[in-house]
Amino acid sequence: MVDHRGMPGARIAAVLLPLTLALAGCASSGPAAEPSPPKAAEPADSPALTVDPAGTVVPLDPDAEGMVFDPVTGLLAVAVRDPDRLLPTDRDGTTVREVPLPGHARHLQLAAPGGPVLVPAEDANALVEVALPGGETTQTAVGSYPHDAAQVAGGQVLVGDEKGGTLSVVDAGRVTRTFTSQQQPGGVAVVGDTAGVVDVGAFTLTSYDVAAGELLDVVDAGAGPTHLVTDSRGRFLVADTRGDAVLTFSADPLEQVAELPLPGTPYGLAYDATDQVLWVTLTATNEVVGLSTAGDELTEVARLPTVRQPNTVAVDPSSGRVFVGSRATGELQLVDPR
């Protein structure tokens, strides 16, 4: 026997089902949302150590990040936080003085051998120049969140203002020019009067004639570049942190000439001009790798276990000693690979 009480509902369901499917089909046929562009690459969150670090490890200070070695005074300058300071230390990691800073820094460079140390104080929007060995300071207001700074042969300092998307040219303690051609400037390095700047937001490398105030060229620079240095052959060496590689660029013309795959999230860079070796920290594996730059392509010559979270590296070109700083533990690692 057929139950006719269920028929009206069945008819309604039969009508609504095709309509529902049709509407669903219309909804799914619309344009897909555009994916968000990738953000600037960051160092990996380093795992716990599985082997002891090479060399000697000494306590330094919490949140140590940003180091540079001065071959004239024999001092290693290290940026630390809470409170924000610059710590000049000797070759064995003993702090010789503390220099207060107006904000934290993540990258340090020398204006020239003997100093001063160029300290981009990010949250103070200032470039601080610290004399060595005395620690006297000069401060210049620059753009928003200065991340790195380097001095060209003519004496001007180019500062990458990461959050402002600008480059400040500092000459004799004042900003004389501002470039607005960057999206998110990161690492800065120089060859003569030419500066190379990594745009960590656009994944490019841009060259500038700083003295002339001219943008020279722009090229792609991997999947997520962060920092760069120059070698004794006048090339730009770029850490492609997201792309797990080190990229080599000629300066004139600006073009990529080589790529070395380097898994492990490469981040910190330091160059030993005496041995022609680039030292690269691998934040995903707690290692530091030495790469010879003597040939047209980079070749690995050393690989050493490090302290945890090795964001920063520096090198003494006279002895070859490599310094690795731990952002996680505040320790300083001293390694003598020669």
N, C-alpha and C positions, 0 to 999 in steps of 0.2 A: 504494500500500500504506500502510495506516495504521500508525503506530508507537505501539503500546499502552503502551510504557514511559513515555510522557509523560502519559498520562491521569490518574493519581492527582494529580500536581502541578497539572494544569490544573483538576481538580475542587476541590482545596484553595484555589487562587487564586480560583476562581469564588465559593466560599463566603466567603472572607475579604474580597474586594473590597467587597461591599455592607455588611459589618459595619464595615469601616474607614471607609467613607463616612458610615455612620450615626453612628459615634463622632465623626467630624470635625464633622458637622452639629450634634451635641449640644454639642461644645466651643465652636463659634462662636456658639451661640445664647445663651450666658451673658451676664450684664451686663458692659458695657464698663467699664474702669477709669476712675474719675473723674479728669479732667485736673487738674493742679496749678494752684492759683490763681496769677495773675501776681504777680510780685514788685514791689517798689517801683521806680518809674521812675528811670532814671539818665541823665546827659548822654550824648550820642552820642560815639563815638570820632571826633573831628574829622579830616577828610581833610587832606592836604597843601594848603598855600595855592596858589591859582591866580592871585591878584591881590595887590598890595601892600596892607597895612593902611592905612586912612585916618589922617591926622594924623601924630603922632610916636610912635616906639616906642623905649623906653629899657630897658636891662637892670635887673632888680630882684633876684630871688632864685628859686632852684628851688622848684617846687611852691607857687607863689603862688595861694592860693584863700581867698576871704573878704575883702571890702573894705567900708569905709564912710567917707564924707567928713564931716568936722565943719565946719560953716560958721562957727563961732565962732573956733576956733583956726586955721582954714585948713589943717588937716592931714588927709591921707588915711591911714587905718590899714589895713594889709595883713597878713594872717596867712600865714606861711610855715613850712616844715618843714625838718628835718635840719640843725640842731636847730630845735625848735619855738619860734617867736618871733612877736612883733607888731612890725611896722615902721611907725612913724609917719613919713610922708614929706611933703614940701612939694608944692605944686601942680604942680611940674615933675617929680616922681618921685624927688627926691633924699632919701635916708633921713636923718632927723635924729637918730634913736636906735634902739636895739634893746631890746626888752623880752622877757626870757625867759618862756616859758610852760611849764606842767607837762604839756601835751599838745597835740595838733594841733587846729586849728579849721578849719571850712569856711564858717562864716557869722558875720558881725559885725553888730551894730547899736549905735546910740547910745542910752543911757538917756534922754538929753535933749540938745539943742544945748549944746555945751561939754563933753560927756562925762558920766560915763565911757563907755568902749567896753565893751560886753557881749561877752565872749569865751567861748563854750561850748567848753571843752577836752575833746574827745570821749573820748579814751582815758585821761583822768585823772578822769573823772566829776566834773568841777568847773566851776563858773561863776567866771570870773576877770573882775573889773572893773578896767579900766586907766584911770587918770586922764590927762587931757590938759591941758596939754602935757607934764607932768612924767614920766608913765609909772609912777607908783606903783600898786601892785596890791593888791587884796583878793580872797581866794579863799574860795568856799563849796562844800562838798561837796553834790552833788545826786544825781539818779538815774543810771541806767546809760546812758552814751554820749549826753551832751547835745548836741543838734544845732543848735538855734536858741534865741534868747531875746529877749524884748521887755519893756519897762517900760510898765505902764499908768499912767493919770493919777494914781492914788492913790499911786504910788511902788513898788508891788510889781513884781517881775520874774517873768515866767512863762517857765519853761525847759522845752523839749520834750526829754524823755529817750528818744531814739529806740529803743534796744535794750531799755530797761526797760518801754516801753509806758506811761510815766507822765508827768505834768506836775508839776514842782516849783515852788511859789510861794516866792520868796525875798524876805524883808523884813528890812532892816537886818542883812544878813549871815547870816541863818539861814533854813532851810526851815520855813515856818509851816503849810503845807498841801500835800497831794499828791493830785492827781486821778489816778484809775486807769481812766479811760474811753476811753483811746486804745489802738489796736493797735500803731502805729508812728508816733509823732508826728514831723513834719518841720518845715516852715516855720511861723513864728509872727509875727503882726502885730496891732496894737492900734488901736482907735478909742475914745478916752476910757478908761473902765474895762473895756471889752469887748475880749476877745482872740479872734482867730480862729486856729485851728490846723488845718493840713492833716495828715490822717492818710494817710501815703504807703502804708500797708499796706492800709487799707480804702477808699481813694480817696474820702474824705469831707472836708468842711469843718465844723468844730465851733466854736460860739461859747460863751464863758464870761464870766460876771460874776466877775472875779477877786476883787474886794474882798468880794463876798458869798459867794464859794466855791460858785457855782452853775453847772452846765451849762445853757445856754440852749436850744440847738438843734443839730441835725445834719442836713446835706444832702449829697447826692451831689456830687462835684466832678470829673467827667470820667473819662478812661480811665487816668490815671496822673499825678496832680498832685504837685508837689514843693514849690514855694515860693510865697509871697504877700507883697504889700505893701498898704498902704492909700493911697488918693488923697485929694486935698483936698476931695472931696465925701463922704468918710466911707465909701467902698466898699472891699471886699476885691477885689484883682486877683490872680488865681491863674494860675500857669503850669501848664497841663496838658501836661506834658512828653511823655508817651506819646501823647496825643491831638492833638498839634500845634495847640494853641490857647491863647488867653488868655481866661479866664472872669471875668466881672464879677458880684459878689454885693453886694446891699444888706446892711447890717449888722443893721437892725431894721425889719422881720423879716429873718431870714437866708434869702435865696433868690437863685437865679441869675437875673440880669436881662439878660445879654447874653453872646455868645460870638463871638470873632474868630478864624477859622482862621488859623494861623501856622505853615506847614510849616517844618521845620528843627530840630525838637527844642528848643523854647524851654526855658531853664533859669534863667540869672541874671536878677535883677530889680533895678531901682533907680528911684526916683521923684523927679522934679524938680518940686517944688511951685510954683516960680516960673513955669515955662512950662506946668505941668500936662501933663507928658510922662512916660510910662512907658517906660523903656529896658529892652529884653529881648534877651538874647544867644541866638543860634541856633547850637547846638553842632554841628549836622550840616552847616552851610554856612559857618561862620566869618563870621558877620555879627552886627551889633547893630542893632536896629530901634527907632525912636522912635514911640510911639503916643500921640496926643493923647487926653486924658481929659476934655476940656472939654464934650463932649456926652454924651448918654445911652449911645452906643455908641462904642467905641474906633475911631480912624481912624489909618492910617499916615501919618506926616509925615517920616520919615527912614529910610534904610537904608544902612549903611556896612560895608565889609569890615573884618575884625578880624584880630588875631593868632590863631594856631592854638589850639584848645581854649579858647574864651572862656567859662569856667565862671562868671566873676565880673564884676560891673559896679558902678560907683558914679558919683555925679554931684555936681558942685559947683553948688548952686542959684543962687549969686550970679553966676557967669560962664557957666554952662551947660556947662562942660567935663565930658566923659564920660571915665571911666577904665575900661579893660577889662584884666583880668588873664589871662595865659595859664598854665594849669596845666601845659602841655606844655613850654614854653620858659622860664618864669620871667620873661617880659617884661611890661612895663607899657605900654599904649597910651594916648595922650592925644589926645583929639579935641575940637575946638571947633566944634560944629554951628551955633551962632547966627550 
